[in-house]
Each structure stands twice: as structure tokens, then as C-alpha cells.
Amino acid sequence: MSSNLTETLEYFEERLAQFIGVKHTIVTGSGRAALEITLKSLGLEGKSLLCSCFTCSIVPQTIIKAGAYPCFVDIRKNLSSDTDNIPENLSQRCSALLMNYLYGCPTDSVEEISDFAQQNELIIIEDVAQSFGAEIGNRKAGSIGEAGIFSFPKVFFPLFRGGCIATNRDDVAEEARALRARLQISPGKTSIIQTNVRRKAGLLISNVYRPIKGSKYLFPPQSKEWGNTIYYYFETTTPYHYWNLTENELEMGISTLESFAYLKKIRSNLVKDILLQIDEKWNGILTPVFPYREEYVYSKIPVLMNPSQGEKIKAFLQSHRIMQEMNYRPLCNNSLFFKKSSICSPCVTSSYISQCMIPLPVEPQMTQIFNKCVL
Ligand SMILES: Cc1ncc(COP(=O)(O)O)c(C=O)c1O
């Protein structure tokens, strides 16, 4: 690493730690690399972890990649893990609990889940991938557990990759840095270390679409029409980087932190406007999962809808070129995990939420379209 790169990295890590309110941060090439390194640094290889059934499939894949086992827990209607339905024999078998803050909204159950973890002697790891900068009480998400993991591209950072680990523990930080160094590029060789699964939307351009270099299809691409455009969806094994951000990317990270308050304000105002429109025009058709909260950072606005109107709403959004993401499917039904996971209860709420919830994007045109919708 050049001395400039080392200095910029150290400075960014220092600023991140100050911002999150922890002693150490360790920057990585992605959120999944941050999670894998964290699990290994906490000595969780071979151990079981309680993990929400309703989250990104990368999470259990990374848990397995790190040599640990996910135990899926159903969620509550506020999208947090439902600790009331975890049998004692299962929590006793687990060593850690992965606290999940989806869509930039840490929910009201954090304290309750922390109490549950403490009673059952479970280490808490916070998955803050989608919620950089969100607050819980007067603390930042990611500063509550033994460690927190972040993914930069989700909300404020103008980056396509990158993540970090936040921790107050000196031993975990030291081990994470050592692991990052061991797993990273050796000079003159490739930094690409396989493999993880990633869903990638490829835009059709003159009949050419490609997954990221070095990856392979897990199933054949599927197409979907969207206005005049056809999108191809495919799932690939994607190489990922433990550490390889460039100096430019680090500089962009530093300037994002400097303007965070301003960026958050603009985003919060937009979210408030969208929620107001929903209230005025789509009241009862779309119901926000959470009321507006200043502390949230809203990577998306999750709203509940009546499934009978769901297809019409989705078609309407698509006709206005509003990219509405696919919802998560309950992970306990995913055959990828059958052999390496356990399920601690029937995941009824996860199934309900996957059918009745849509994560709306926080985009300016969202405030202008509601009046045009006739259901
Ligand atoms: C909840 C959650 N955790 C972890 C990750 C992994 O982050 P990354 O894509 O930066 O590897 C993601 C990514 O989408 C996520 O949504």
C-alpha cells in the first residue's frame, strides 16, 4: 500500500469511528467481507447464530462462508427479530444474535432484543448494512453490540462498494485487521477472492448483458419488461474484495461523512413529503410500516399494501419508471440453506410481510406521481 493510501485509510477509519461512536473501525471492500471478518474475529466459526428469516440472502450465505450456522428467527410486524418465539433449547445452542436494521430503520425493539441476548448470553452483532447513520436513542446504530457491520453503497455514500466493521473491542479490531491483511491482495496478484452469491440487475444494451467479470450464473438470466426497457435478472457467484478501496473512493467516503448532516436533512425532507402523499392519496392502500422518525435514514420506505392491489400498484410504479425492488422471500424456504441452517419457528410473519410489503424507493419523482394513480 502506498503511504498516501495508508494515511487516507487511517484518516477515514478514524473519522468513521468518531462518527459511529466506537473505538475502532476497519474498512473493507464490502459489507459481506465485513461480516465474514467480524464472525471470524469473534471466534464464531463452528458456532450457531440467530439470524432474521427476513433479510438479504447474502447474510446467511456469508455466515456459512465464515464457517458458522444461521438459525432463522421469524420477524415481528416492525421487521425486527421476534425473540418471543425462540425456544429456549435453541437460544442455548446459539452463541450470537445478528441484529438486523432493514431499510435504514432500526425499529423500537432494539432494547428488548438486547435484553433477550443478555439473558441468553448471546453476543450481539449489528447488521447496519442498510442503515449507516441511523440512531437508536442517543447512540448510532453499530455502536451497541460487540461489533457492527456496514455497507457503504446503500444510502449516502456515492460508492459502488465498500463497507466497514465498527467495534469497541481492541482484540476484535486487532484480529479483524490481521485477517483483512491476510486475505487481501499480495502485490502483483489479483485481489479477487471467490465466491459469494449476488443478485445483479443487468440492463439490456443491444442484446448484450453480462454479470460482473469473474462470476458465473447460478441460474439462467430471467427477463422482465419495464416501459421500453427489458431488464435481465440473474444470480451469480460474485467475487468480492476484502479490502481494495482506492484512494479516490476513500476520499469520497471522507467527504460524505463531512456532509452527512446536510445529506440526511435533504433525504429526511423527501421521505416526509412521500409519506405525506401516501397519507393524503393512498391512505389505507399503502400503510407505512413505521411512522416517520427523525432518527431513521430510510434506505427505502417499507409500506404495507393489500395483496389484491399489489400488482396494480407495482405496475403503476413501473409505468412511471420507478424501480421497485423485489421483496425478500423468507430465507427458511430457500433451498440454499436447508443443509446448513435451522429454523426456530414457523416463519408466518416473514411470509406475510414478503407478500404484503413493498420497499418504496426514496426518489424525487415519488412525490409527483400519487395523484395520477387510479386503482
Ligand atoms: C442486510 C444486509 N446485510 C449485508 C449485506 C452485504 O453488503 P454488501 O453488498 O456491501 O456486501 C447486504 C447487502 O445488500 C444487506 O442488505
The ligand as an SDF file (V2000), in Angstrom:
LIG
                    3D

 16 16  0  0  0  0  0  0  0  0999 V2000
  -28.8930   -6.5890    5.3810 C   0  0  0  0  0  0  0  0  0  0  0  0
  -27.6390   -6.7400    4.5680 C   0  0  0  0  0  0  0  0  0  0  0  0
  -26.5020   -7.2010    5.1710 N   0  0  0  0  0  0  0  0  0  0  0  0
  -25.3500   -7.3260    4.4730 C   0  0  0  0  0  0  0  0  0  0  0  0
  -25.2570   -7.0110    3.1290 C   0  0  0  0  0  0  0  0  0  0  0  0
  -23.9500   -7.1660    2.3770 C   0  0  0  0  0  0  0  0  0  0  0  0
  -23.4420   -5.9300    1.9370 O   0  0  0  0  0  0  0  0  0  0  0  0
  -22.5470   -5.8190    0.5910 P   0  0  0  0  0  0  0  0  0  0  0  0
  -23.4750   -5.8400   -0.5830 O   0  0  0  0  0  0  0  0  0  0  0  0
  -21.8320   -4.4910    0.7000 O   0  0  0  0  0  0  0  0  0  0  0  0
  -21.6130   -6.9440    0.5940 O   0  0  0  0  0  0  0  0  0  0  0  0
  -26.3950   -6.5540    2.4810 C   0  0  0  0  0  0  0  0  0  0  0  0
  -26.3250   -6.2390    1.0560 C   0  0  0  0  0  0  0  0  0  0  0  0
  -27.2300   -5.9980    0.3460 O   0  0  0  0  0  0  0  0  0  0  0  0
  -27.6230   -6.3900    3.2100 C   0  0  0  0  0  0  0  0  0  0  0  0
  -28.7410   -5.9290    2.6160 O   0  0  0  0  0  0  0  0  0  0  0  0
  1  2  1  0
  2  3  1  0
  2 15  2  0
  3  4  2  0
  4  5  1  0
  5  6  1  0
  5 12  2  0
  6  7  1  0
  7  8  1  0
  8  9  2  0
  8 10  1  0
  8 11  1  0
 12 13  1  0
 12 15  1  0
 13 14  2  0
 15 16  1  0
M  END
$$$$
